[in-house]
Amino acid sequence: MADASGSHIRDLDGNVFIDFLAGAGVLSLGHNHPELVAAATAQMGVFTHGLDMPTPAKDAFTEAQLSMLPASMRDRMKIQFCGPTGANAVDAALKLCKTATGRGDVVSFQGGFHGSSHAAMAMTGNVSQKRPIANGMPGVHFFPFSSCSRCPLALDPQTCQTNCVSFLERALRDPNGGLTLPAAVIMEMVQGEGGVIPARKEFVQRVRELTRELGIPLVVDEVQTGCGRTGSWFAFEQYDIEPDVIIASKALSGMGLPVAIVIYDEKLDVWNPGAHTGTFRGNQLAFAAGAKAVEIVRRDDVLGNVRERSEQIGARLAGLASHPAVLEVRGRGLMWGIELNAPADGRSITELAEDVQARALRSGLIVELGGRDDCVVRMLPPLNVTAEVVDIACSILLHAIEGAYVGAARAA
């Protein structure tokens, strides 16, 4: 690519594309936001890399992040700076919970994605990613997630969310169930790589009640959903819960400068200084940009824009609910997925999704695939995307889906 600005990028041949991948959700304020660039540039001439040293940039970033928490949580939460990736923050959160509880097992959920490091991959649902790597981290137990359109227990969608939680409740309470109390339960509020699957509210609240009752730290992975992606700063706010640990990374700087943090309840703060370190944990450029990003989000009501554009996308895609090529349309904020149906022309569902993605690209729209068999067409636009750009992008995507479906029908 040659250059980029806002929601658009231009390739070396001069073609311009709407970028609805945005660095896998990293570019929350789009490409090269001038104020973020200015903040990082100014910091570059002052101090760039500080490990654990206190600096004005780090203090401003820390204060900004804590200020975005629900008021009831701000005074008791601490921040751990770790390596600059979400996976490293996941590893740090596990170490924290294991240290605090003295226990070793972890509960994760089917369909979840937590990263590609050794420990994070062990808690990820996608088996193909783990298959080549023998002897993964032991002690991980997978339970059903409230993915009601593809119920993991093959139950009626109206009742499966209750049974998912009941399955976990019985397993953790059963003295003959073979599962000792874990060090942590880790979950996403919206499974991103798993296919943009929002958890049901009742499911999340019952998991929170169960973990609190049994003294199990609840770790919420907000690597993709955090920093406003779902319409609130953190997705867990929409579920009326307070987790013990929050993992954030991707969009913290707003412009792709790497930084990751673990925000955790002070009651878990029992590990020693230096228990989790990382050479690049003191990225002053990311801190400066991240503090400015929070200021912009507040000033420009970016979260309000997320909610308005979410309603716009929902309205534009509503007709797909009855489209024969579409199983389900799912979205929360500016995190959307269209799960496709298996085509009738002998191609795999993956090939149909790839066809949709390729058609969209040829028409000037960049989207991603995810979910089971990569059958979900995903959109992660910048949070400050305009109504006009959303309208154009939705038109391109609708045309791409129809073209792929008609092509499949003719081939059949």
Residue pairs with C-beta under 8 A, 6 or more apart in sequence:
1 9
1 10
1 11
1 12
2 10
2 11
2 12
2 14
3 9
3 10
4 10
4 19
4 31
4 32
5 30
5 31
5 32
6 30
6 31
6 32
6 33
6 382
6 384
7 18
7 19
7 20
7 22
7 30
7 31
7 381
7 382
7 385
7 386
7 389
8 16
8 17
8 18
8 19
8 31
9 16
9 17
9 19
9 31
9 366
10 16
10 17
11 17
15 364
16 364
17 361
17 364
17 365
17 366
18 364
18 365
18 366
18 389
18 392
18 393
18 396
19 27
19 31
19 366
19 381
19 382
20 365
20 366
20 367
20 379
20 380
20 381
20 393
21 366
21 367
21 368
21 379
21 380
22 28
22 30
22 31
22 380
22 381
22 382
23 256
24 224
24 250
24 368
24 380
25 192
25 224
25 229
25 250
25 251
25 335
25 380
26 250
26 251
26 256
27 251
27 254
27 255
27 256
27 382
28 227
28 228
28 229
28 251
28 254
28 293
28 382
28 383
29 36
29 254
29 255
29 293
29 296
29 302
29 382
29 383
29 384
30 382
30 384
30 385
31 382
32 255
33 254
33 255
33 296
35 292
35 296
36 253
36 254
36 255
36 289
36 292
36 293
36 296
37 255
39 288
39 289
39 291
39 292
40 253
40 255
40 257
40 285
40 286
40 288
40 289
42 288
43 57
43 284
43 285
43 287
43 288
43 289
44 285
46 57
46 284
47 55
47 57
47 284
48 283
48 284
48 285
49 280
49 282
49 283
49 284
50 58
50 282
50 284
51 279
51 281
51 282
52 81
52 281
52 282
53 282
55 284
55 287
57 284
57 287
57 288
57 291
58 282
58 284
58 287
60 287
60 288
60 291
61 259
61 286
61 287
61 288
61 290
61 291
62 79
63 291
64 290
64 291
64 294
64 295
65 79
65 248
65 252
65 261
65 263
65 290
65 294
66 74
66 77
66 79
66 263
67 74
67 294
68 233
68 234
68 294
69 77
69 233
69 234
69 263
70 237
70 242
72 242
73 242
76 265
76 266
76 267
77 246
77 263
77 264
77 265
77 266
78 263
78 264
78 265
78 266
78 269
79 261
79 262
79 263
80 92
80 96
80 261
80 262
80 263
80 264
80 276
81 259
81 260
81 261
81 278
81 281
81 282
82 88
82 89
82 91
82 92
82 260
82 261
82 262
82 276
82 277
82 278
82 281
83 89
83 92
83 260
83 278
83 279
83 280
83 281
84 249
84 258
84 259
84 260
84 278
84 280
84 281
84 283
84 286
85 115
85 117
85 249
85 258
85 260
86 114
86 115
86 120
86 221
86 223
86 224
86 247
86 248
86 249
86 250
86 260
87 114
87 115
87 116
87 117
87 120
87 121
88 115
88 117
88 260
88 278
89 223
89 247
89 248
89 249
89 260
89 261
89 262
90 114
90 115
90 117
90 119
90 120
90 123
90 186
90 221
90 223
90 247
91 117
91 119
91 120
91 276
92 262
92 276
93 184
93 186
93 219
93 245
93 247
93 262
93 264
94 106
94 119
94 183
94 184
94 186
94 219
95 271
95 275
95 276
96 245
96 262
96 264
96 268
96 271
96 276
97 106
97 183
97 184
97 217
97 219
97 245
97 268
98 104
98 183
98 184
99 270
99 271
99 275
100 183
100 217
100 267
100 268
100 270
100 271
101 181
101 183
101 184
101 215
101 216
101 217
102 183
103 180
103 181
103 182
103 183
104 139
104 183
105 139
105 140
105 141
105 179
105 180
105 181
105 182
105 183
106 123
106 139
106 140
106 141
106 182
106 183
106 184
106 185
106 186
107 140
107 141
107 142
107 143
107 168
107 172
107 182
107 184
107 185
107 186
107 216
108 114
108 123
108 124
108 125
108 140
108 141
108 142
108 143
108 185
108 186
108 187
109 125
109 142
109 143
109 144
109 145
109 186
109 187
109 188
109 191
110 125
110 142
110 143
110 144
110 145
110 147
110 152
111 125
111 145
111 147
111 152
111 191
111 194
111 195
111 197
111 372
112 123
112 124
112 125
112 145
112 186
112 187
112 188
112 191
112 194
112 221
113 124
113 125
113 126
113 188
113 191
113 192
113 193
113 194
114 120
114 121
114 123
114 124
114 186
114 221
114 223
115 121
115 124
115 223
116 124
116 129
118 133
118 136
118 137
119 137
121 129
121 130
121 133
121 136
122 130
122 136
122 137
122 140
123 137
123 140
123 186
124 130
125 142
125 194
126 193
130 136
139 182
141 171
141 179
141 182
143 164
143 167
143 168
143 171
144 151
144 152
144 153
144 163
144 164
144 167
144 168
145 152
145 164
145 187
145 191
145 194
145 197
145 199
145 203
146 160
146 161
146 164
146 165
146 199
146 200
146 203
147 191
147 194
147 195
147 197
148 157
148 160
148 161
148 200
149 157
149 327
149 328
149 339
150 372
151 157
151 160
152 160
152 164
153 160
153 163
153 164
153 167
155 163
161 200
161 202
161 203
162 202
164 203
165 202
165 203
165 206
165 207
165 210
168 207
168 210
169 206
169 210
170 177
171 177
171 179
172 179
172 181
172 182
172 210
172 214
172 216
173 214
181 214
181 215
181 216
182 216
183 216
183 217
184 216
184 217
184 218
184 219
184 245
185 207
185 211
185 216
185 217
185 218
185 219
186 219
186 220
186 221
187 199
187 204
187 207
187 218
187 219
187 220
187 221
188 194
188 199
188 220
188 221
188 222
188 224
188 225
189 198
189 199
189 204
189 220
189 222
189 225
189 230
189 235
189 236
189 238
189 239
190 196
190 197
190 198
190 199
190 224
190 225
190 230
190 235
190 332
190 335
191 197
191 199
192 224
192 225
192 335
192 370
192 378
193 224
193 370
193 371
194 370
194 371
194 372
195 330
195 337
195 339
195 370
195 371
195 372
195 375
195 376
195 378
196 330
196 331
196 332
196 335
196 336
196 337
196 370
196 371
196 376
196 378
197 330
197 337
197 371
198 330
198 332
199 239
201 238
201 239
201 240
204 236
204 239
204 241
205 239
205 240
205 241
207 218
208 218
208 239
208 241
208 242
208 243
210 216
211 217
211 218
211 244
212 218
217 244
217 245
217 265
217 268
218 241
218 243
218 244
218 245
219 243
219 244
219 245
219 246
219 247
220 234
220 235
220 236
220 243
220 245
220 246
220 247
221 247
222 234
222 235
222 236
222 246
222 247
222 248
223 247
223 248
223 249
223 250
223 260
224 250
224 335
224 380
225 234
225 235
225 332
225 335
226 233
226 234
226 235
226 246
226 248
226 249
226 250
226 251
226 252
227 233
227 248
227 250
227 251
227 252
227 254
227 293
228 251
228 297
228 302
228 303
228 306
228 333
228 383
229 235
229 251
229 306
229 333
229 334
229 335
229 380
229 383
230 238
230 306
230 332
230 333
230 334
230 335
231 238
231 303
231 306
231 307
231 310
231 332
231 333
231 334
232 238
232 303
232 333
233 297
233 303
234 246
234 248
235 332
236 242
236 243
236 246
238 332
244 264
244 265
244 267
244 268
245 262
245 263
245 264
245 265
245 268
246 262
246 263
246 264
247 260
247 261
247 262
248 260
248 261
248 263
249 258
249 259
249 260
249 261
251 293
252 259
252 260
252 261
252 286
252 290
252 293
253 259
253 285
253 286
253 287
253 289
253 290
253 293
254 289
254 290
254 292
254 293
254 296
255 289
255 293
257 283
257 285
257 286
257 289
257 290
258 280
258 283
258 286
259 283
259 286
259 287
259 290
296 302
297 303
297 383
300 384
302 383
302 384
303 383
305 383
305 384
305 385
306 333
306 334
306 383
307 333
308 387
309 334
309 381
309 385
309 387
309 390
310 331
310 332
310 333
310 334
312 387
312 390
312 391
312 394
313 331
313 334
313 336
313 379
313 390
313 394
314 329
314 331
316 390
316 391
316 394
316 395
316 398
317 329
317 331
317 336
317 338
317 394
317 397
317 398
318 329
319 398
320 326
320 329
320 338
320 398
320 401
321 328
321 329
323 401
323 402
323 405
324 341
324 405
325 340
325 341
325 343
325 352
325 401
325 402
325 404
325 405
325 408
326 338
326 339
326 340
326 341
326 401
327 339
327 340
327 341
328 338
328 339
329 336
329 337
329 338
329 339
330 336
330 337
330 338
330 339
331 337
334 379
334 380
334 381
334 382
334 383
334 385
335 379
335 380
336 378
336 379
337 370
337 371
337 376
337 377
337 378
337 379
338 376
338 377
338 397
338 401
339 371
339 375
339 376
340 349
340 352
340 353
340 356
340 375
340 376
340 377
340 401
341 349
342 348
342 349
342 352
343 349
343 351
343 352
343 405
343 408
343 412
344 408
344 409
344 412
345 407
345 408
345 409
345 411
345 412
346 411
346 412
347 355
347 408
347 411
348 373
349 373
349 375
350 373
350 374
350 375
352 375
352 404
352 408
353 369
353 374
353 375
353 376
353 377
354 369
354 374
355 404
355 407
355 408
356 377
356 397
356 400
356 401
356 404
357 367
357 368
357 369
357 377
357 400
359 399
359 400
359 403
359 404
360 366
360 367
360 377
360 396
360 397
360 400
361 367
363 396
363 399
363 400
364 396
365 393
365 396
365 397
365 400
367 377
367 378
367 379
367 397
368 377
368 378
368 379
368 380
369 375
369 376
369 377
369 378
370 376
370 378
371 378
377 397
377 401
379 393
379 397
381 389
381 390
381 393
